[in-house]
Amino acid sequence: MFSVVDLFCGAGGFSRGFKEAGFDIALGLENLEPVAETYMENFPEAEVIVEDIQRVRAEEIERLVGKPDVVIGGPPCEPFTKANPKRRENPLDRLYEDPIGRLVLHFVRIVGDLKPKVFVMENVPSIVDGELRNALKREFKEAGYGEVYFNFLRAEDYGTPSHRLRVFISNIRIKPRPLKERVVVIEAIGDLPDPRSMHDIPNHEPVPISPRRLKRIAKLRWGESLIRYRGAGGEVYTNLTRLHPYKIAPTVMGSSRFIHPFDNRLLTVREHARLMGFPDDHIFIGGRDLQFNQVGEAVPVPLAKAIALEVKKKLEEMERGDS
C-alpha cells in the first residue's frame, strides 16, 4: 500500500479521496487544534502533527512515518485568489512577500527534503498568474523536480455536485477521464431529513437566521442571491444564494452560506459537506462557522479520489519500471 503525507490536511478532503483509492494515510499536518481534531477523528490510523508548517522539519515527519510515497497538500489560497480584494498587486509578492503566500515555499521545502515519488499541490488557478508559473517551476526544480505539470481540473467533471476549478501542481501529468454524468444539488442533498426533525445525521443541525433575513430569503428564486460583492479582479461574487435543485451548486467556500432550493432556511454543514462529496460518516468538529470553513477549504472528495487513482497508476508503473 502506498503511503501519503498531507501537509495542509484541514478536515481531510484530499486525504479522504486518497484513502478511498486505497492509499495508506500516514500523516497529516494542521496548525489549528480543532481542525486537527476533525482530522484525527476521521483518520485514526494517521499520525497528526499540530503545528505551523514553518516550524516543521522533514526529519520530524520521517522519524514518525518514514519516507512517504506521496506528499499532497493545499496551502492557503487567500494571497492568490481573485476573490480576495486585498491580495497584493504584484503576483511575485503574493508568493515571496505575503507571509501566508510564503507557506507554499514551505510545502516545496518539505517535498524537496522528503523526496516523494509523487507530490500534488492544490490551489486556485491564479497561483500561476504572470511570473508565478515560472517561479514555482524554479522552486520545485531547486527542490529536485525538473518536471512540473500544472493540471487544471474541474471538480464537477468527477462527480462533485458543486463547481470548482483548481490547479494541481505535480511532478506527473494528472488527467483523469471525466465522468459522463453530472450530479446536481437535489441528488446530493434531497434524501436528507429536515434538520429540525429527529435524526442521527452528524453536523445536520439547523443554522440560525434572523427573522428579518428570513423574510428576505423567502423572496429569492432559484439562483438568486442576497449578497453580491467585488473581488480583486473586479469579478462579482455572491453569497446567500438559493440553490437551483437541478443544477450543480456554485463553488463552496468557507464563507459560503446557501439557501435550500425548496425550504426557507440555510443549508446545514452536512448539506455543504454533501455538495463537496463527503460521506456522512466524515465528522466535522469545532464551532459551526469553523465547520463550514473546514468544508469550504477542502479538496472535494470525488475529485481527490480521481486524482489519487491517477497517482496510483503512475506509482504502479514506476514499480514495474515502465517509466
Secondary structure, DSSP 8 states (H G I E B T S, - for coil): --EEEETT-TTSHHHHHHHHTT-EEEEEEESSHHHHHHHHHH-TTSEEEES-GGG--HHHHHHHH-S-SEEEE----TTT-TT-TT--SSHHHHHHTSTTTTHHHHHHHHHHHH--SEEEEEE-GGGGTTTHHHHHHHHHHHTT----EEEEEEGGGGT-SB--EEEEEESS-------SS---HHHHHTTS--TTSS---TT-------HHHHHHHTT--TT-EEEEEE-TTS-EEEEEEE--TTS-B----TT--EE-SSSSSB--HHHHHHHTT--TT----S-HHHHHHHHHTS--HHHHHHHHHHHHHHHHHHHHT--
